[in-house]
Amino acid sequence: MRSLIALGLLSFGAAVAAEAPGGMAQMVDSPALKAAFAQASSGEVELSVDVAVDGRIEHPHILHSTPPGIFDAAALDMITSRHMRPAIKDGVPQPVHDRHIVLRFQAQADPPAVLEPAQ
């Protein structure tokens, strides 16, 4: 059996890449993600989003996806439920417009069973 893993990397323009909103790779239970993995074992979606002063992600839209259209709905489902840190200027949160995010999706096999010595 395969686990559905959504791996996400954020790409902020030409700057440094960081982990997805919320941190590391995560298990995602999404009908859209399950449907996408039924069509492809991996994919990548680049989005543009706005970040409100409270960290809510607003106005997400797809810029590019590979394979085209397969993981788009899953990416939108995943990103709209997240929060990000807004920009800070002079200690005051500021909204951010047109932040680019790249989400990578990969189906991975379940880890092998591990035998442990009886106690």
Residue pairs with C-beta under 8 A, 6 or more apart in sequence:
1 110
2 37
2 107
2 108
2 109
2 110
3 27
3 107
3 108
3 109
3 110
4 27
4 28
4 29
4 33
4 34
4 37
4 107
5 25
5 26
5 27
5 28
5 105
5 106
5 107
5 108
6 20
6 25
6 26
6 27
6 28
6 33
6 74
6 78
6 103
6 105
7 20
7 25
7 103
7 104
7 105
7 106
8 19
8 20
8 21
8 25
8 26
8 78
8 101
8 102
8 103
8 104
9 17
9 18
9 19
9 20
9 102
9 103
9 104
10 17
10 18
10 19
10 20
10 21
10 101
10 102
11 17
11 46
11 100
11 101
11 102
12 18
12 99
12 100
13 100
17 102
20 26
20 82
20 103
21 57
21 79
21 82
21 83
21 84
21 101
22 82
28 74
28 78
30 74
30 77
30 78
32 73
32 74
32 76
32 77
33 71
33 74
33 77
33 78
33 105
35 73
35 74
36 43
36 70
36 71
36 73
36 74
36 105
37 105
37 107
39 67
39 70
40 67
40 70
40 71
41 106
41 107
42 104
42 105
42 106
42 107
43 65
43 66
43 67
43 70
43 71
43 104
43 105
44 65
44 66
44 71
44 102
44 103
44 104
44 105
45 62
45 64
45 65
45 71
45 72
45 74
45 75
45 102
45 103
45 105
46 62
46 63
46 64
46 65
46 100
46 101
46 102
47 60
47 61
47 62
47 63
47 75
47 76
47 79
47 100
47 101
47 102
47 103
48 60
48 61
48 63
48 98
48 99
48 100
48 101
49 57
49 58
49 59
49 60
49 61
49 79
49 84
49 98
49 99
49 101
50 57
50 58
50 59
50 95
50 96
50 97
50 98
50 99
51 57
51 58
51 84
51 85
51 86
51 87
51 95
51 96
51 99
52 58
52 86
52 95
53 86
53 93
53 94
53 95
54 83
54 86
54 93
55 83
55 84
55 85
55 86
56 83
57 79
57 80
57 82
57 83
57 84
60 76
60 79
60 80
62 72
62 75
62 76
63 100
65 71
65 72
65 75
71 103
71 105
74 105
75 103
75 105
78 103
79 101
79 103
84 96
84 99
86 93
86 94
86 95
86 96
87 93
87 94
87 95
87 96
88 94
